[in-house]
Amino acid sequence: MRVAALGFLSIGIILLLQVVLPIVSFELWAIGQEYNNRVLISPHKSGQQVLGVSVQNNNNFPTFISNLTRQSKPNYNQFLLSVPRLKLEGKAVYVDSNDLSKGLAQLPGSAMPGEKGNVFISGHSALSKFIAGETAIFAKLTDLKKDDEIFVEAAGSRFVYRVVGIKIVDPSDLSVILAPDEQGRYISLMTCVPPGLNYKRLIVLGKII
């Protein structure tokens, strides 16, 4: 009986550490990023409004939902994303999708690869980056650093973006959807933080080179 009790206690401690350690690790990462001026922690705000985009709760999970449509639709329904630092190679990004259940989704109406504006891509994270599956492709997004490269292949063309900024925002902050300026070509990768939880959003911003 005593051995069994110790066994259950050990299992409980292991499970607790699986939850607590990733959160503690993330908090230490965020403090380090802020200290080194590599990340901007946004103030508590609702964020700039973006016409056609709203934040909706899906099973208590705040999600960006876009009703934006294009004047002319692209001739492809997905493109490929590669991030060497994260060891991501040729991951499918579904065009004009609000559905993250399949993997990575490009927010409907955001820029297409290579276009002016902001290619806005969302993906799930996971409590542990070591056991993340195909539904949590952005589990290691916190590993990205400024000047890392992001590659996109679409309709036979290849585009290279360089990370220029990393920030943490509230789930309701729609301003991150917008490009920093009207002339630039940008890409944004978004996931939930702390890993596997949905308290905040991590945004990695890249600019085409």
matplotlib code that plots the C-alpha trace (Angstrom):
import matplotlib.pyplot as plt

x = [0.0, 2.8, 4.7, 1.5, 1.0, 4.6, 4.1, 0.9, 2.7, 5.7, 3.3, 1.5, 4.8, 5.9, 2.6, 2.7, 6.3, 5.1, 2.7, 4.7, 8.2, 7.1, 5.3, 8.2, 10.6, 8.5, 8.3, 12.1, 12.4, 10.0, 11.9, 15.2, 13.8, 12.4, 15.7, 17.6, 15.1, 14.3, 10.6, 7.9, 5.3, 2.2, 0.2, -3.2, -5.4, -8.1, -5.8, -6.5, -9.7, -9.5, -12.6, -13.8, -11.9, -13.1, -12.1, -14.5, -14.5, -14.3, -14.6, -13.2, -10.4, -10.1, -9.6, -9.2, -12.0, -11.9, -14.7, -12.5, -12.6, -10.4, -11.2, -9.4, -8.7, -5.2, -4.8, -3.6, -5.2, -2.0, 1.6, 4.7, 6.5, 10.0, 11.9, 15.4, 15.9, 12.8, 13.6, 10.3, 10.5, 7.7, 4.8, 1.5, -0.3, -4.0, -4.9, -7.8, -8.6, -10.0, -9.6, -6.4, -7.5, -5.6, -2.3, -1.2, -3.8, -3.4, -5.9, -8.5, -7.8, -4.2, -1.5, -0.4, 3.3, 5.4, 2.6, 2.7, 1.1, 1.3, 1.0, -0.6, -0.2, -1.5, -0.7, -1.1, 1.6, 1.9, 2.8, 5.9, 7.8, 9.4, 6.1, 4.3, 2.6, 1.5, -1.3, 1.1, 3.6, 4.4, 5.3, 9.0, 8.2, 9.8, 13.2, 13.2, 15.5, 15.9, 17.6, 16.5, 15.1, 11.6, 11.1, 7.8, 7.1, 4.0, 3.0, 6.5, 8.1, 10.2, 10.2, 12.7, 11.7, 14.0, 12.8, 12.7, 10.6, 9.1, 6.4, 3.8, 0.2, -3.2, -5.5, -7.8, -5.0, -6.0, -3.4, -0.8, -2.7, -1.7, 1.6, 3.9, 3.9, 2.0, 4.9, 6.7, 6.2, 5.9, 5.0, 3.7, 3.7, 1.3, 0.8, -0.5, 1.8, 2.7, 3.1, -0.2, -2.2, -4.0, -3.3, -1.2, -0.2, 3.4, 3.9, 7.1, 7.3, 9.5, 10.2, 11.0, 14.6]
y = [0.0, 2.4, 1.6, 2.3, 5.6, 6.7, 5.7, 7.9, 10.7, 10.5, 10.5, 13.6, 15.4, 14.6, 15.8, 19.0, 19.7, 19.1, 22.0, 24.3, 24.1, 25.4, 28.3, 29.2, 28.8, 31.2, 33.8, 33.8, 34.0, 37.0, 38.8, 38.2, 39.5, 42.6, 43.3, 43.0, 45.2, 42.4, 42.3, 44.9, 44.0, 45.8, 47.7, 46.4, 47.7, 46.5, 47.3, 49.2, 48.1, 46.4, 46.5, 43.0, 41.3, 40.5, 38.5, 35.7, 33.1, 29.6, 27.2, 30.0, 30.5, 34.1, 33.8, 36.3, 35.8, 37.6, 38.2, 40.1, 39.0, 39.6, 41.3, 38.5, 35.2, 33.6, 30.5, 28.4, 27.4, 26.9, 27.9, 26.5, 28.0, 27.1, 28.4, 27.0, 28.1, 26.1, 23.2, 23.7, 22.7, 23.1, 23.4, 24.0, 27.3, 27.3, 30.5, 32.6, 30.3, 30.9, 27.2, 26.3, 22.7, 21.6, 23.4, 26.9, 29.4, 32.7, 35.2, 35.9, 39.2, 39.6, 40.1, 37.2, 36.1, 38.8, 41.4, 44.8, 44.5, 41.8, 38.0, 37.1, 33.4, 31.8, 28.4, 26.5, 26.1, 23.3, 23.0, 21.2, 22.0, 18.5, 16.6, 19.1, 17.4, 18.7, 20.6, 22.7, 23.7, 27.0, 25.3, 26.5, 30.1, 31.5, 30.2, 32.7, 35.7, 38.9, 38.5, 34.9, 34.0, 32.9, 31.3, 31.2, 29.3, 30.2, 29.5, 28.7, 31.8, 31.9, 34.8, 35.5, 37.5, 38.5, 38.7, 42.4, 42.3, 40.1, 41.2, 39.9, 41.3, 40.8, 38.4, 41.3, 43.4, 43.5, 46.1, 43.3, 42.4, 45.6, 46.2, 48.7, 50.9, 51.1, 50.3, 47.4, 43.7, 41.9, 38.5, 37.9, 34.5, 34.4, 31.8, 31.6, 32.1, 30.9, 27.7, 25.7, 28.5, 31.4, 34.4, 36.3, 36.2, 36.1, 37.9, 37.4, 40.1, 39.6, 41.9, 40.8, 41.0]
z = [0.0, 0.9, -2.3, -4.3, -2.5, -3.2, -6.8, -7.1, -5.4, -7.8, -10.8, -9.4, -8.9, -12.4, -13.9, -11.9, -13.1, -16.7, -16.2, -13.9, -15.5, -19.0, -17.4, -15.2, -18.2, -20.3, -17.6, -17.2, -21.0, -21.1, -18.3, -20.2, -23.4, -21.8, -20.0, -23.3, -25.1, -27.6, -26.8, -26.2, -23.6, -24.7, -22.1, -21.1, -23.9, -26.3, -29.2, -32.4, -34.1, -37.5, -39.6, -40.5, -37.7, -34.2, -31.1, -30.4, -27.6, -28.8, -25.8, -23.6, -26.1, -27.5, -31.2, -34.1, -36.6, -39.9, -42.3, -44.8, -48.4, -51.3, -54.6, -56.4, -54.8, -55.1, -57.3, -54.4, -51.1, -49.1, -49.0, -47.2, -44.2, -43.1, -40.1, -39.8, -36.2, -35.2, -37.5, -39.3, -42.9, -45.5, -43.1, -44.8, -44.1, -45.1, -47.0, -45.7, -42.8, -39.3, -38.4, -36.5, -36.0, -39.1, -38.3, -39.4, -40.7, -42.5, -41.3, -44.1, -45.8, -44.6, -47.1, -49.4, -49.4, -51.1, -51.1, -49.3, -45.9, -43.2, -43.9, -40.6, -39.5, -36.4, -34.9, -31.6, -28.9, -26.3, -22.7, -23.6, -26.8, -26.6, -27.1, -29.4, -32.3, -35.8, -34.2, -32.1, -34.8, -33.0, -29.7, -30.1, -31.3, -28.2, -29.5, -32.4, -32.2, -34.0, -37.4, -37.7, -41.2, -42.2, -45.6, -47.5, -50.7, -52.7, -56.3, -57.3, -55.7, -52.6, -50.1, -47.3, -44.2, -41.4, -37.8, -36.8, -33.6, -30.9, -28.5, -26.1, -26.4, -24.9, -26.7, -27.7, -29.3, -32.9, -33.8, -34.4, -37.6, -39.2, -41.0, -39.3, -42.4, -45.7, -48.0, -46.3, -46.8, -43.4, -41.9, -38.4, -36.6, -33.6, -30.9, -27.3, -24.3, -21.7, -23.8, -24.0, -22.2, -23.6, -21.2, -23.8, -27.4, -28.7, -32.0, -34.1, -36.8, -39.9, -42.8, -46.4, -47.5]

ax = plt.figure().add_subplot(projection="3d")
ax.plot(x, y, z, "-o")
ax.set_aspect("equal")
plt.show()
